[in-house]
Amino acid sequence: MNKILAFAGSNNSKSINYKLVDFTKSLVNDQEVRVLDIRSWDIPMYSIDMDPDQTPKEITELISLIKEYDGFIIASPEHNGGMPAFFKNIIDWISRRSKGAFESKPVLLLSTSPGGGGGANNLKYLIHSLPYQGASICASFSLPSFYDHFKNDEVVGDYLVGLNDVVEKLTDALSQ
Ligand SMILES: Cc1cc2nc3c(=O)[nH]c(=O)nc-3n(C[C@H](O)[C@H](O)[C@H](O)COP(=O)(O)O)c2cc1C
């Protein structure tokens, strides 16, 4: 059995991307999935002036978890057409404390938003940028108009077919 670490790059206590991650966990069969809640993390803005001993303990722990786990489900909100500053800052910290942290392991990217774009612009950016951290992006999924397509804590309609499909791509990648 493989170990999958799942989280969302959001510091919103009512994050819809966390709701999507939690539901996606329920679609994964025969794998251990841990949802890591980073919403309350208060991480200082990365600066190259910061010494290694100023690295936040959360960043050190996340790097350890990334090394320990076999695959990842990462959901990201979209802010102003890009990655939220909260999540970008975490990635910047990781990039300076662990080269290629994801070690070519498979990553399933998700995004949702209340609007019709579903965070697809930022997904394109993440597909381009996370491989700089060693992520092997096996699939991505955007859920537009969250409140129309997520009812009673579940993705509904054709989007459920699409989400199951990308989950299968992650489990296939893990079995290779
Ligand atoms: C500063 C800011 C910028 C936003 N920009 C976008 C955007 O470019 N595209 C979009 O689809 N939604 C945008 N939104 C709306 C977010 O999709 C919405 O807040 C969503 O709940 C964020 O996901 P989360 O709840 O998981 O944090 C923006 C929200 C904020 C606070």
The ligand as a Gaussian input file, in Angstrom:
#p B3LYP/6-31G(d) Opt

LIG

0 1
 C       -7.299000      37.888000      -3.295000
 C       -8.242000      36.968000      -4.026000
 C       -8.131000      36.822000      -5.397000
 C       -8.972000      35.936000      -6.080000
 N       -8.776000      35.745000      -7.425000
 C       -9.452000      34.753000      -8.053000
 C       -9.121000      34.391000      -9.399000
 O       -8.252000      34.944000     -10.023000
 N       -9.811000      33.376000      -9.975000
 C      -10.792000      32.697000      -9.291000
 O      -11.361000      31.752000      -9.852000
 N      -11.132000      33.010000      -8.015000
 C      -10.484000      34.022000      -7.379000
 N      -10.762000      34.333000      -6.076000
 C      -11.857000      33.632000      -5.391000
 C      -11.378000      32.314000      -4.826000
 O      -11.525000      31.335000      -5.845000
 C      -12.218000      31.925000      -3.607000
 O      -11.925000      32.842000      -2.551000
 C      -11.987000      30.522000      -3.133000
 O      -12.808000      30.269000      -2.021000
 C      -10.514000      30.278000      -2.801000
 O      -10.299000      28.933000      -2.445000
 P      -10.187000      28.465000      -0.904000
 O      -11.589000      28.669000      -0.314000
 O       -9.818000      27.038000      -0.992000
 O       -9.163000      29.325000      -0.253000
 C       -9.959000      35.227000      -5.380000
 C      -10.081000      35.397000      -3.977000
 C       -9.218000      36.247000      -3.318000
 C       -9.338000      36.368000      -1.803000

